[in-house]
Amino acid sequence: MRRNATLGLLLLLSGSLLVPGCAYRSAVKGKQFKLPKRFAQPASDASQPLSGRWWQAFEQPKLNQLMQQAFAESLSLKIARARAKQARAQLMAARAGWWPSVQAQVSAGRRKMLLSSQFQFTTNSVALSVAASYEFDIWGKQRFASESAERLAAASQEEIRAAYVSLAAELAEAYFAIGAARAQLELVDRTIESRERQLDLVKGRYRAGVANAVEVYQAEGNVAAARADREAVEQRIKLAEHALALLVGRFPGEIETGQLNNLPTQVKQVTHGVPSDLLMQRPDLRAGYFRIFAADAAVGAAFAAHFPSLMISGDVGHSFTPTGLVWSMLGGLTAPLFQGGRIRAKYLQNKAQLDESLANFDGLLRRAVKEVEDALVSGRAQEQRVKFLEAQAEAAENALRLATEQYQQGLLTYLTVLTTEQAAFAAKTQLINGRRELISSRIQLARAIGGDWVDRELNARTNKGQK
């Protein structure tokens, strides 16, 4: 009987090892993801290659300084780095399954036996032993688990890079938002001075009897409206400075935001290449790609859980009472027979998560191409719009000058001057906003493309001893 049982166990083990068809085959290895051959929108004639730290093209030393400060202190980067450490720790835990489990044990006891009222035995026992166990990875369960953790760790590293890309774009947006608000503040201040001169002019004409009280009230209201605009713009500047401080990792008021009060009038567009470049340049896409293979490996681990596990264990030690060497060895084959559907459910869940990862990655690809296309469309439109807004602002300023001169000569009513002045103010405001939106389109294009500057930044910080 004992011989037959041993033979049966060996046959079961041999059969398990000779069923390669039961091994999981990757559902995504070699999968091709569809991308357009080219972007629908061509590059601008003023485009330049995206190389290195793209924000330096704006020639703003303060912006460069804030970027380096943010890369060192930003909370979003600290969070991304902490998540990467977690993923690396999970990888270490997953890889631990490749090794035997070894543990030491010390035991002591006292035992008393009562054979009768006259015969009693008391024994003491003390033993020291080392036990080890090891599970053979026949079906690849451990291999798949380790591969999944490895892919997740790689994805977390790419998410650090993605955090750099997002931070750089958000910081540049916040910096130029402050510059645009300050430019608007200067425009409002000049407008207040102009309207105060107009008020003096209207009052002089009123005292001379050539203007009525309505014109005086209109001029006074015009000055008050400009002063109210000034309060709103100052509020916008403060809020933008608070947002910038948060991006840098500081409290409001703890950083200097520079003195930029006029937006650049010439902003070059970066070269966007072809859609397939995004797979190499965008870290969020690379992270999504790694997560696909992590999910695929998790499916493999869940699939392997359907099959038997072969484990060997043993221990060796020394017993002090009685004195002697003690050892044992045991091998076992454990097969799941009934788990209430738990193993099957886990397998189906992981397959659904793989489908989700594939759909998410397809969505990432489409959004990446869309973001580039959107930035290109916005950039081209804003280039043309700024040219027209410049012409509009110049014409409105000339109209205001002529209207003011003709009002002084008594040829026009103050209502005409008021209307013309408001139109000039609106045209100059639109020009500031147009230049701001043009800069934003350039920033968003740089963000959509990604670029290799993050690796250079990480290498530079590593060389400085910063993580």
C-alpha positions as a LaTeX table, in Angstrom:
\begin{tabular}{lrrr}
\hline
Residue & $x$ (\AA) & $y$ (\AA) & $z$ (\AA) \\
\hline
Met1 & 0.00 & 0.00 & 0.00 \\
Arg2 & 2.76 & 2.43 & 0.93 \\
Arg3 & 4.59 & 1.58 & $-2.29$ \\
Asn4 & 1.47 & 2.18 & $-4.41$ \\
Ala5 & 0.80 & 5.51 & $-2.73$ \\
Thr6 & 4.35 & 6.67 & $-3.44$ \\
Leu7 & 4.06 & 5.59 & $-7.07$ \\
Gly8 & 0.75 & 7.41 & $-7.44$ \\
Leu9 & 2.26 & 10.61 & $-6.05$ \\
Leu10 & 5.15 & 10.43 & $-8.49$ \\
Leu11 & 2.79 & 9.87 & $-11.42$ \\
Leu12 & 0.68 & 12.86 & $-10.40$ \\
Leu13 & 3.77 & 15.04 & $-10.14$ \\
Ser14 & 5.10 & 13.86 & $-13.49$ \\
Gly15 & 1.76 & 14.51 & $-15.13$ \\
Ser16 & 1.69 & 18.02 & $-13.72$ \\
Leu17 & 5.10 & 18.78 & $-15.11$ \\
Leu18 & 4.24 & 17.44 & $-18.56$ \\
Val19 & 1.26 & 19.66 & $-19.34$ \\
Pro20 & 2.77 & 22.72 & $-21.05$ \\
Gly21 & $-0.56$ & 23.48 & $-22.69$ \\
Cys22 & $-1.86$ & 24.59 & $-19.29$ \\
Ala23 & 0.71 & 27.41 & $-19.06$ \\
Tyr24 & $-0.66$ & 30.95 & $-19.51$ \\
Arg25 & 0.18 & 32.68 & $-22.76$ \\
Ser26 & 0.36 & 36.48 & $-22.79$ \\
Ala27 & $-2.69$ & 38.19 & $-24.25$ \\
Val28 & $-0.85$ & 41.42 & $-25.11$ \\
Lys29 & 2.71 & 40.49 & $-26.06$ \\
Gly30 & 3.29 & 41.63 & $-29.63$ \\
Lys31 & 0.07 & 43.65 & $-29.70$ \\
Gln32 & 0.13 & 46.65 & $-32.04$ \\
Phe33 & $-1.54$ & 49.92 & $-31.06$ \\
Lys34 & $-2.99$ & 52.05 & $-33.82$ \\
Leu35 & $-1.72$ & 55.60 & $-34.32$ \\
Pro36 & $-2.20$ & 58.02 & $-37.22$ \\
Lys37 & 0.78 & 58.36 & $-39.56$ \\
Arg38 & 0.89 & 62.12 & $-39.17$ \\
Phe39 & $-0.77$ & 64.95 & $-37.33$ \\
Ala40 & $-3.60$ & 66.69 & $-39.14$ \\
Gln41 & $-2.17$ & 70.11 & $-38.28$ \\
Pro42 & 1.25 & 71.01 & $-39.73$ \\
Ala43 & 3.91 & 72.75 & $-37.72$ \\
Ser44 & 4.16 & 76.51 & $-37.74$ \\
Asp45 & 6.73 & 78.18 & $-39.95$ \\
Ala46 & 8.25 & 79.60 & $-36.77$ \\
Ser47 & 8.64 & 76.20 & $-35.10$ \\
Gln48 & 11.87 & 75.07 & $-33.48$ \\
Pro49 & 13.06 & 71.67 & $-32.20$ \\
Leu50 & 11.97 & 70.67 & $-28.70$ \\
Ser51 & 15.29 & 70.16 & $-26.99$ \\
Gly52 & 16.16 & 70.41 & $-23.33$ \\
Arg53 & 14.21 & 72.60 & $-20.93$ \\
Trp54 & 11.61 & 74.17 & $-23.22$ \\
Trp55 & 10.66 & 76.97 & $-20.80$ \\
Gln56 & 14.10 & 78.51 & $-21.23$ \\
Ala57 & 12.99 & 79.60 & $-24.72$ \\
Phe58 & 10.87 & 82.29 & $-23.01$ \\
Glu59 & 14.10 & 83.88 & $-21.71$ \\
Gln60 & 12.73 & 84.44 & $-18.21$ \\
Pro61 & 15.49 & 83.94 & $-15.59$ \\
Lys62 & 12.95 & 84.06 & $-12.75$ \\
Leu63 & 10.88 & 81.34 & $-14.39$ \\
Asn64 & 14.02 & 79.18 & $-14.71$ \\
Gln65 & 14.76 & 79.73 & $-11.02$ \\
Leu66 & 11.20 & 78.85 & $-9.97$ \\
Met67 & 11.34 & 75.67 & $-12.05$ \\
Gln68 & 14.44 & 74.43 & $-10.24$ \\
Gln69 & 12.93 & 75.35 & $-6.90$ \\
Ala70 & 9.72 & 73.48 & $-7.76$ \\
Phe71 & 11.62 & 70.39 & $-8.91$ \\
Ala72 & 13.32 & 70.29 & $-5.51$ \\
Glu73 & 10.35 & 71.10 & $-3.27$ \\
Ser74 & 7.08 & 70.39 & $-5.10$ \\
Leu75 & 4.66 & 68.26 & $-3.11$ \\
Ser76 & 3.35 & 66.56 & $-6.26$ \\
Leu77 & 6.85 & 65.28 & $-7.04$ \\
Lys78 & 7.34 & 64.15 & $-3.45$ \\
Ile79 & 4.08 & 62.20 & $-3.65$ \\
Ala80 & 5.14 & 60.59 & $-6.96$ \\
Arg81 & 8.52 & 59.64 & $-5.50$ \\
Ala82 & 6.87 & 58.12 & $-2.42$ \\
Arg83 & 4.57 & 56.05 & $-4.62$ \\
Ala84 & 7.57 & 54.83 & $-6.59$ \\
Lys85 & 9.23 & 53.73 & $-3.34$ \\
Gln86 & 6.09 & 51.82 & $-2.43$ \\
Ala87 & 6.14 & 50.07 & $-5.82$ \\
Arg88 & 9.81 & 49.14 & $-5.39$ \\
Ala89 & 9.05 & 47.72 & $-1.94$ \\
Gln90 & 6.20 & 45.67 & $-3.42$ \\
Leu91 & 8.61 & 44.38 & $-6.05$ \\
Met92 & 11.03 & 43.29 & $-3.33$ \\
Ala93 & 8.20 & 41.47 & $-1.58$ \\
Ala94 & 7.15 & 39.76 & $-4.82$ \\
Arg95 & 10.69 & 38.63 & $-5.60$ \\
Ala96 & 11.04 & 37.17 & $-2.11$ \\
Gly97 & 8.89 & 34.26 & $-3.27$ \\
Trp98 & 11.75 & 33.00 & $-5.41$ \\
Trp99 & 13.70 & 32.15 & $-2.26$ \\
Pro100 & 13.15 & 29.54 & 0.45 \\
Ser101 & 11.49 & 30.61 & 3.65 \\
Val102 & 13.83 & 29.97 & 6.58 \\
Gln103 & 13.05 & 30.54 & 10.23 \\
Ala104 & 14.60 & 29.64 & 13.57 \\
Gln105 & 12.65 & 28.24 & 16.49 \\
Val106 & 13.45 & 27.67 & 20.14 \\
Ser107 & 11.03 & 25.57 & 22.18 \\
Ala108 & 10.94 & 24.53 & 25.83 \\
Gly109 & 8.39 & 22.49 & 27.73 \\
Arg110 & 7.60 & 20.46 & 30.78 \\
Arg111 & 5.46 & 17.33 & 30.69 \\
Lys112 & 4.05 & 15.21 & 33.51 \\
Met113 & 2.53 & 11.75 & 33.07 \\
Leu114 & 0.38 & 10.06 & 35.72 \\
Leu115 & 0.29 & 6.29 & 35.18 \\
Ser116 & $-1.18$ & 5.59 & 38.60 \\
Ser117 & $-1.21$ & 7.11 & 42.05 \\
Gln118 & 2.23 & 5.65 & 42.65 \\
Phe119 & 3.87 & 6.06 & 39.25 \\
Gln120 & 4.43 & 9.60 & 37.95 \\
Phe121 & 6.91 & 10.85 & 35.34 \\
Thr122 & 7.99 & 14.45 & 34.78 \\
Thr123 & 10.10 & 15.35 & 31.75 \\
Asn124 & 11.61 & 18.63 & 30.57 \\
Ser125 & 12.38 & 19.37 & 26.93 \\
Val126 & 14.48 & 22.07 & 25.26 \\
Ala127 & 15.10 & 22.19 & 21.52 \\
Leu128 & 16.64 & 24.55 & 18.98 \\
Ser129 & 15.79 & 24.12 & 15.29 \\
Val130 & 15.92 & 25.78 & 11.90 \\
Ala131 & 13.01 & 25.17 & 9.49 \\
Ala132 & 12.90 & 25.89 & 5.77 \\
Ser133 & 10.25 & 25.57 & 3.10 \\
Tyr134 & 10.20 & 26.16 & $-0.65$ \\
Glu135 & 7.45 & 26.13 & $-3.26$ \\
Phe136 & 8.43 & 25.12 & $-6.81$ \\
Asp137 & 7.13 & 27.55 & $-9.40$ \\
Ile138 & 5.80 & 24.90 & $-11.79$ \\
Trp139 & 3.07 & 26.97 & $-13.41$ \\
Gly140 & 4.76 & 30.36 & $-13.26$ \\
Lys141 & 2.63 & 31.78 & $-10.47$ \\
Gln142 & 5.64 & 33.32 & $-8.76$ \\
Arg143 & 7.19 & 34.37 & $-12.06$ \\
Phe144 & 4.03 & 36.17 & $-13.14$ \\
Ala145 & 3.61 & 37.84 & $-9.75$ \\
Ser146 & 7.19 & 39.12 & $-9.88$ \\
Glu147 & 6.76 & 40.31 & $-13.47$ \\
Ser148 & 3.57 & 42.18 & $-12.56$ \\
Ala149 & 5.30 & 43.93 & $-9.64$ \\
Glu150 & 8.28 & 44.75 & $-11.85$ \\
Arg151 & 6.03 & 46.38 & $-14.47$ \\
Leu152 & 4.18 & 48.35 & $-11.81$ \\
Ala153 & 7.49 & 49.60 & $-10.41$ \\
Ala154 & 8.54 & 50.69 & $-13.91$ \\
Ala155 & 5.18 & 52.44 & $-14.34$ \\
Ser156 & 5.67 & 54.32 & $-11.07$ \\
Gln157 & 9.05 & 55.59 & $-12.31$ \\
Glu158 & 7.39 & 56.88 & $-15.45$ \\
Glu159 & 4.74 & 58.56 & $-13.32$ \\
Ile160 & 7.52 & 60.55 & $-11.63$ \\
Arg161 & 8.51 & 61.77 & $-15.08$ \\
Ala162 & 4.87 & 62.53 & $-15.89$ \\
Ala163 & 4.65 & 64.58 & $-12.69$ \\
Tyr164 & 7.66 & 66.62 & $-13.86$ \\
Val165 & 5.99 & 67.28 & $-17.22$ \\
Ser166 & 2.73 & 68.40 & $-15.60$ \\
Leu167 & 4.48 & 70.51 & $-12.99$ \\
Ala168 & 6.59 & 72.35 & $-15.56$ \\
Ala169 & 3.53 & 73.20 & $-17.66$ \\
Glu170 & 1.41 & 74.27 & $-14.68$ \\
Leu171 & 4.20 & 76.40 & $-13.27$ \\
Ala172 & 4.81 & 78.16 & $-16.59$ \\
Glu173 & 1.06 & 78.77 & $-16.95$ \\
Ala174 & 0.88 & 80.26 & $-13.44$ \\
Tyr175 & 3.97 & 82.43 & $-14.03$ \\
Phe176 & 2.61 & 83.96 & $-17.22$ \\
Ala177 & $-0.85$ & 84.31 & $-15.68$ \\
Ile178 & 0.76 & 86.61 & $-13.13$ \\
Gly179 & 2.57 & 88.47 & $-15.91$ \\
Ala180 & $-0.67$ & 88.92 & $-17.85$ \\
Ala181 & $-2.47$ & 90.19 & $-14.74$ \\
Arg182 & 0.32 & 92.68 & $-14.05$ \\
Ala183 & 0.17 & 93.87 & $-17.65$ \\
Gln184 & $-3.56$ & 94.33 & $-17.19$ \\
Leu185 & $-2.89$ & 96.26 & $-13.97$ \\
Glu186 & $-0.57$ & 98.64 & $-15.79$ \\
Leu187 & $-3.23$ & 99.13 & $-18.47$ \\
Val188 & $-5.83$ & 99.89 & $-15.78$ \\
Asp189 & $-3.48$ & 102.38 & $-14.11$ \\
Arg190 & $-2.89$ & 104.17 & $-17.40$ \\
Thr191 & $-6.63$ & 104.13 & $-18.03$ \\
Ile192 & $-7.33$ & 105.65 & $-14.61$ \\
Glu193 & $-4.86$ & 108.46 & $-15.36$ \\
Ser194 & $-6.46$ & 109.01 & $-18.77$ \\
Arg195 & $-9.98$ & 109.06 & $-17.35$ \\
Glu196 & $-8.96$ & 111.43 & $-14.58$ \\
Arg197 & $-7.59$ & 113.83 & $-17.23$ \\
Gln198 & $-10.86$ & 113.46 & $-19.11$ \\
Leu199 & $-12.76$ & 114.25 & $-15.90$ \\
Asp200 & $-10.70$ & 117.39 & $-15.41$ \\
Leu201 & $-11.38$ & 118.35 & $-19.02$ \\
Val202 & $-15.13$ & 117.78 & $-18.65$ \\
Lys203 & $-15.26$ & 119.77 & $-15.40$ \\
Gly204 & $-13.41$ & 122.64 & $-17.07$ \\
Arg205 & $-15.86$ & 122.65 & $-19.95$ \\
Tyr206 & $-18.74$ & 122.44 & $-17.46$ \\
Arg207 & $-17.46$ & 125.48 & $-15.59$ \\
Ala208 & $-17.11$ & 127.24 & $-18.94$ \\
Gly209 & $-20.74$ & 126.45 & $-19.68$ \\
Val210 & $-20.07$ & 124.29 & $-22.75$ \\
Ala211 & $-20.72$ & 120.91 & $-21.04$ \\
Asn212 & $-23.62$ & 119.73 & $-18.95$ \\
Ala213 & $-23.77$ & 117.95 & $-15.59$ \\
Val214 & $-24.59$ & 114.61 & $-17.22$ \\
Glu215 & $-21.17$ & 114.57 & $-18.87$ \\
Val216 & $-19.52$ & 115.26 & $-15.50$ \\
Tyr217 & $-21.37$ & 112.34 & $-13.91$ \\
Gln218 & $-20.44$ & 110.10 & $-16.83$ \\
Ala219 & $-16.77$ & 111.01 & $-16.47$ \\
Glu220 & $-16.85$ & 110.44 & $-12.72$ \\
Gly221 & $-18.51$ & 107.05 & $-13.21$ \\
Asn222 & $-15.90$ & 106.15 & $-15.78$ \\
Val223 & $-13.09$ & 106.85 & $-13.28$ \\
Ala224 & $-14.85$ & 104.83 & $-10.56$ \\
Ala225 & $-15.32$ & 101.89 & $-12.93$ \\
Ala226 & $-11.59$ & 101.87 & $-13.73$ \\
Arg227 & $-10.71$ & 101.93 & $-10.03$ \\
Ala228 & $-13.08$ & 99.02 & $-9.43$ \\
Asp229 & $-11.34$ & 97.13 & $-12.26$ \\
Arg230 & $-8.04$ & 97.77 & $-10.53$ \\
Glu231 & $-9.23$ & 96.06 & $-7.34$ \\
Ala232 & $-10.35$ & 93.01 & $-9.32$ \\
Val233 & $-7.01$ & 92.78 & $-11.15$ \\
Glu234 & $-5.04$ & 93.08 & $-7.91$ \\
Gln235 & $-7.12$ & 90.25 & $-6.49$ \\
Arg236 & $-6.36$ & 88.13 & $-9.57$ \\
Ile237 & $-2.64$ & 88.75 & $-9.13$ \\
Lys238 & $-2.71$ & 87.68 & $-5.49$ \\
Leu239 & $-4.65$ & 84.51 & $-6.25$ \\
Ala240 & $-2.25$ & 83.64 & $-9.09$ \\
Glu241 & 0.73 & 84.20 & $-6.78$ \\
His242 & $-0.85$ & 81.87 & $-4.20$ \\
Ala243 & $-1.28$ & 79.19 & $-6.88$ \\
Leu244 & 2.34 & 79.59 & $-7.94$ \\
Ala245 & 3.54 & 79.24 & $-4.34$ \\
Leu246 & 1.58 & 76.00 & $-3.98$ \\
Leu247 & 3.17 & 74.57 & $-7.13$ \\
Val248 & 6.62 & 75.37 & $-5.77$ \\
Gly249 & 5.74 & 73.70 & $-2.47$ \\
Arg250 & 5.57 & 76.84 & $-0.34$ \\
Phe251 & 2.95 & 78.81 & 1.55 \\
Pro252 & 1.57 & 82.03 & $-0.04$ \\
Gly253 & 3.96 & 84.92 & 0.45 \\
Glu254 & 7.04 & 82.73 & 0.91 \\
Ile255 & 8.40 & 83.08 & $-2.63$ \\
Glu256 & 9.30 & 85.91 & $-4.97$ \\
Thr257 & 7.31 & 85.66 & $-8.20$ \\
Gly258 & 9.47 & 88.06 & $-10.23$ \\
Gln259 & 8.66 & 91.38 & $-11.84$ \\
Leu260 & 7.24 & 90.26 & $-15.17$ \\
Asn261 & 4.60 & 92.83 & $-16.18$ \\
Asn262 & 4.58 & 92.50 & $-19.94$ \\
Leu263 & 4.13 & 89.35 & $-21.98$ \\
Pro264 & 6.54 & 88.35 & $-24.78$ \\
Thr265 & 5.34 & 89.50 & $-28.19$ \\
Gln266 & 7.17 & 86.77 & $-30.13$ \\
Val267 & 6.76 & 83.15 & $-29.05$ \\
Lys268 & 8.12 & 80.34 & $-31.20$ \\
Gln269 & 6.33 & 77.02 & $-31.58$ \\
Val270 & 8.12 & 73.76 & $-30.84$ \\
Thr271 & 8.36 & 71.03 & $-33.47$ \\
His272 & 5.90 & 68.22 & $-32.77$ \\
Gly273 & 7.28 & 65.42 & $-34.99$ \\
Val274 & 5.03 & 62.45 & $-35.81$ \\
Pro275 & 2.45 & 60.67 & $-33.60$ \\
Ser276 & 4.63 & 57.60 & $-32.99$ \\
Asp277 & 7.16 & 59.89 & $-31.26$ \\
Leu278 & 4.67 & 60.31 & $-28.42$ \\
Leu279 & 5.24 & 56.71 & $-27.32$ \\
Met280 & 8.88 & 57.54 & $-26.63$ \\
Gln281 & 8.49 & 61.11 & $-25.38$ \\
Arg282 & 5.42 & 60.98 & $-23.12$ \\
Pro283 & 6.01 & 59.31 & $-19.74$ \\
Asp284 & 2.28 & 58.92 & $-19.04$ \\
Leu285 & 1.99 & 56.75 & $-22.16$ \\
Arg286 & 4.99 & 54.68 & $-21.12$ \\
Ala287 & 3.46 & 54.26 & $-17.66$ \\
Gly288 & 0.19 & 53.11 & $-19.20$ \\
Tyr289 & 2.08 & 50.67 & $-21.41$ \\
Phe290 & 3.83 & 49.13 & $-18.39$ \\
Arg291 & 0.52 & 48.84 & $-16.57$ \\
Ile292 & $-0.89$ & 46.79 & $-19.45$ \\
Phe293 & 1.85 & 44.19 & $-19.04$ \\
Ala294 & 1.50 & 44.31 & $-15.25$ \\
Ala295 & $-2.19$ & 43.48 & $-15.63$ \\
Asp296 & $-1.36$ & 40.76 & $-18.15$ \\
Ala297 & 1.12 & 39.16 & $-15.74$ \\
Ala298 & $-1.47$ & 39.35 & $-12.94$ \\
Val299 & $-3.83$ & 37.35 & $-15.17$ \\
Gly300 & $-1.06$ & 34.75 & $-15.58$ \\
Ala301 & $-0.61$ & 34.50 & $-11.81$ \\
Ala302 & $-4.37$ & 34.07 & $-11.30$ \\
Phe303 & $-4.45$ & 31.42 & $-14.05$ \\
Ala304 & $-1.62$ & 29.48 & $-12.40$ \\
Ala305 & $-3.56$ & 29.40 & $-9.13$ \\
His306 & $-5.89$ & 26.79 & $-10.72$ \\
Phe307 & $-3.13$ & 24.15 & $-10.66$ \\
Pro308 & $-1.39$ & 22.12 & $-7.94$ \\
Ser309 & 1.41 & 23.56 & $-5.81$ \\
Leu310 & 4.49 & 21.50 & $-5.01$ \\
Met311 & 6.22 & 22.39 & $-1.77$ \\
Ile312 & 9.11 & 20.87 & 0.11 \\
Ser313 & 9.89 & 21.66 & 3.72 \\
Gly314 & 12.27 & 20.45 & 6.37 \\
Asp315 & 13.85 & 21.29 & 9.65 \\
Val316 & 16.98 & 20.40 & 11.55 \\
Gly317 & 17.74 & 21.04 & 15.17 \\
His318 & 19.16 & 19.88 & 18.42 \\
Ser319 & 17.23 & 18.61 & 21.40 \\
Phe320 & 18.91 & 19.10 & 24.75 \\
Thr321 & 16.65 & 16.72 & 26.68 \\
Pro322 & 17.29 & 14.08 & 25.55 \\
Thr323 & 20.42 & 15.22 & 23.77 \\
Gly324 & 20.54 & 14.50 & 20.08 \\
Leu325 & 20.11 & 15.70 & 16.50 \\
Val326 & 16.55 & 16.02 & 15.24 \\
Trp327 & 15.59 & 16.50 & 11.60 \\
Ser328 & 12.70 & 15.97 & 9.26 \\
Met329 & 11.81 & 16.51 & 5.59 \\
Leu330 & 8.42 & 16.65 & 3.91 \\
Gly331 & 7.23 & 17.14 & 0.36 \\
Gly332 & 3.67 & 17.82 & $-0.60$ \\
Leu333 & 1.50 & 18.41 & $-3.64$ \\
Thr334 & $-1.56$ & 20.53 & $-2.97$ \\
Ala335 & $-4.30$ & 20.84 & $-5.55$ \\
Pro336 & $-7.38$ & 23.09 & $-5.24$ \\
Leu337 & $-10.50$ & 20.96 & $-5.51$ \\
Phe338 & $-13.24$ & 23.28 & $-4.31$ \\
Gln339 & $-12.91$ & 26.94 & $-3.38$ \\
Gly340 & $-16.46$ & 28.10 & $-3.92$ \\
Gly341 & $-15.43$ & 29.82 & $-7.19$ \\
Arg342 & $-12.86$ & 32.10 & $-5.50$ \\
Ile343 & $-9.96$ & 31.18 & $-7.81$ \\
Arg344 & $-12.11$ & 31.46 & $-10.92$ \\
Ala345 & $-13.50$ & 34.79 & $-9.76$ \\
Lys346 & $-9.99$ & 36.18 & $-9.17$ \\
Tyr347 & $-8.95$ & 35.07 & $-12.65$ \\
Leu348 & $-11.99$ & 36.72 & $-14.25$ \\
Gln349 & $-11.42$ & 39.88 & $-12.23$ \\
Asn350 & $-7.81$ & 40.14 & $-13.40$ \\
Lys351 & $-8.86$ & 39.56 & $-17.00$ \\
Ala352 & $-11.38$ & 42.39 & $-16.70$ \\
Gln353 & $-8.67$ & 44.61 & $-15.22$ \\
Leu354 & $-6.47$ & 43.78 & $-18.22$ \\
Asp355 & $-9.30$ & 44.79 & $-20.56$ \\
Glu356 & $-9.62$ & 48.03 & $-18.58$ \\
Ser357 & $-5.88$ & 48.70 & $-18.86$ \\
Leu358 & $-6.00$ & 48.15 & $-22.63$ \\
Ala359 & $-8.97$ & 50.50 & $-22.99$ \\
Asn360 & $-7.28$ & 53.08 & $-20.76$ \\
Phe361 & $-4.13$ & 52.95 & $-22.87$ \\
Asp362 & $-6.08$ & 53.33 & $-26.10$ \\
Gly363 & $-7.76$ & 56.32 & $-24.50$ \\
Leu364 & $-4.38$ & 57.74 & $-23.47$ \\
Leu365 & $-3.12$ & 57.42 & $-27.04$ \\
Arg366 & $-6.12$ & 59.21 & $-28.45$ \\
Arg367 & $-5.97$ & 61.95 & $-25.83$ \\
Ala368 & $-2.25$ & 62.42 & $-26.46$ \\
Val369 & $-2.81$ & 62.91 & $-30.19$ \\
Lys370 & $-5.80$ & 65.17 & $-29.48$ \\
Glu371 & $-3.79$ & 67.32 & $-27.07$ \\
Val372 & $-1.09$ & 67.86 & $-29.70$ \\
Glu373 & $-3.70$ & 68.63 & $-32.38$ \\
Asp374 & $-5.54$ & 71.01 & $-30.04$ \\
Ala375 & $-2.34$ & 72.85 & $-29.15$ \\
Leu376 & $-1.39$ & 73.15 & $-32.84$ \\
Val377 & $-4.83$ & 74.49 & $-33.79$ \\
Ser378 & $-4.82$ & 76.91 & $-30.87$ \\
Gly379 & $-1.30$ & 78.08 & $-31.64$ \\
Arg380 & $-2.03$ & 78.82 & $-35.28$ \\
Ala381 & $-5.32$ & 80.53 & $-34.46$ \\
Gln382 & $-3.78$ & 82.63 & $-31.70$ \\
Glu383 & $-0.89$ & 83.71 & $-33.92$ \\
Gln384 & $-3.33$ & 85.19 & $-36.41$ \\
Arg385 & $-5.65$ & 86.50 & $-33.70$ \\
Val386 & $-2.83$ & 88.40 & $-31.96$ \\
Lys387 & $-1.93$ & 90.12 & $-35.24$ \\
Phe388 & $-5.51$ & 91.32 & $-35.68$ \\
Leu389 & $-5.77$ & 92.33 & $-32.04$ \\
Glu390 & $-2.60$ & 94.40 & $-32.37$ \\
Ala391 & $-4.12$ & 96.20 & $-35.34$ \\
Gln392 & $-7.39$ & 96.66 & $-33.46$ \\
Ala393 & $-5.64$ & 98.07 & $-30.37$ \\
Glu394 & $-3.64$ & 100.51 & $-32.50$ \\
Ala395 & $-6.75$ & 101.68 & $-34.37$ \\
Ala396 & $-8.71$ & 102.07 & $-31.11$ \\
Glu397 & $-5.89$ & 104.14 & $-29.58$ \\
Asn398 & $-5.82$ & 106.41 & $-32.65$ \\
Ala399 & $-9.60$ & 106.78 & $-32.52$ \\
Leu400 & $-9.44$ & 107.73 & $-28.84$ \\
Arg401 & $-6.78$ & 110.35 & $-29.50$ \\
Leu402 & $-8.80$ & 111.94 & $-32.31$ \\
Ala403 & $-12.05$ & 111.81 & $-30.34$ \\
Thr404 & $-10.42$ & 113.53 & $-27.37$ \\
Glu405 & $-8.98$ & 116.27 & $-29.60$ \\
Gln406 & $-12.32$ & 116.85 & $-31.32$ \\
Tyr407 & $-14.13$ & 116.94 & $-27.97$ \\
Gln408 & $-11.75$ & 119.65 & $-26.79$ \\
Gln409 & $-12.66$ & 121.58 & $-29.94$ \\
Gly410 & $-16.36$ & 121.12 & $-29.26$ \\
Leu411 & $-16.91$ & 118.95 & $-32.33$ \\
Leu412 & $-18.02$ & 115.80 & $-30.47$ \\
Thr413 & $-20.04$ & 114.99 & $-27.37$ \\
Tyr414 & $-18.43$ & 113.37 & $-24.36$ \\
Leu415 & $-20.53$ & 110.27 & $-24.94$ \\
Thr416 & $-18.53$ & 109.65 & $-28.11$ \\
Val417 & $-15.27$ & 110.05 & $-26.21$ \\
Leu418 & $-16.53$ & 107.74 & $-23.49$ \\
Thr419 & $-17.54$ & 105.06 & $-25.97$ \\
Thr420 & $-14.25$ & 105.35 & $-27.84$ \\
Glu421 & $-12.22$ & 105.16 & $-24.65$ \\
Gln422 & $-14.04$ & 102.06 & $-23.47$ \\
Ala423 & $-13.48$ & 100.45 & $-26.86$ \\
Ala424 & $-9.75$ & 101.20 & $-26.63$ \\
Phe425 & $-9.57$ & 99.71 & $-23.15$ \\
Ala426 & $-11.38$ & 96.57 & $-24.30$ \\
Ala427 & $-9.11$ & 96.20 & $-27.35$ \\
Lys428 & $-5.95$ & 96.45 & $-25.26$ \\
Thr429 & $-7.37$ & 93.96 & $-22.74$ \\
Gln430 & $-8.14$ & 91.52 & $-25.56$ \\
Leu431 & $-4.59$ & 91.92 & $-26.84$ \\
Ile432 & $-3.15$ & 91.02 & $-23.43$ \\
Asn433 & $-5.46$ & 87.99 & $-23.24$ \\
Gly434 & $-4.59$ & 86.99 & $-26.81$ \\
Arg435 & $-0.87$ & 87.04 & $-26.08$ \\
Arg436 & $-1.51$ & 85.09 & $-22.89$ \\
Glu437 & $-3.48$ & 82.44 & $-24.81$ \\
Leu438 & $-0.75$ & 82.21 & $-27.45$ \\
Ile439 & 1.83 & 81.50 & $-24.73$ \\
Ser440 & $-0.57$ & 78.97 & $-23.19$ \\
Ser441 & $-0.90$ & 77.13 & $-26.51$ \\
Arg442 & 2.90 & 76.85 & $-26.72$ \\
Ile443 & 3.08 & 75.54 & $-23.16$ \\
Gln444 & 0.35 & 73.00 & $-23.80$ \\
Leu445 & 2.07 & 71.80 & $-26.96$ \\
Ala446 & 5.30 & 71.27 & $-25.01$ \\
Arg447 & 3.31 & 69.40 & $-22.37$ \\
Ala448 & 1.52 & 67.27 & $-24.97$ \\
Ile449 & 4.79 & 66.27 & $-26.64$ \\
Gly450 & 6.65 & 65.44 & $-23.43$ \\
Gly451 & 10.26 & 65.43 & $-24.56$ \\
Asp452 & 13.48 & 64.01 & $-23.14$ \\
Trp453 & 14.26 & 66.91 & $-20.82$ \\
Val454 & 12.87 & 65.02 & $-17.80$ \\
Asp455 & 15.62 & 62.39 & $-18.01$ \\
Arg456 & 18.22 & 65.14 & $-18.15$ \\
Glu457 & 16.63 & 66.81 & $-15.15$ \\
Leu458 & 16.56 & 63.57 & $-13.16$ \\
Asn459 & 20.18 & 62.83 & $-14.08$ \\
Ala460 & 21.23 & 66.33 & $-13.07$ \\
Arg461 & 19.50 & 65.99 & $-9.70$ \\
Thr462 & 21.01 & 62.52 & $-9.17$ \\
Asn463 & 24.47 & 63.92 & $-9.81$ \\
Lys464 & 23.76 & 66.56 & $-7.15$ \\
Gly465 & 22.86 & 63.82 & $-4.68$ \\
Gln466 & 19.11 & 64.57 & $-4.76$ \\
Lys467 & 16.52 & 61.86 & $-5.22$ \\
\hline
\end{tabular}
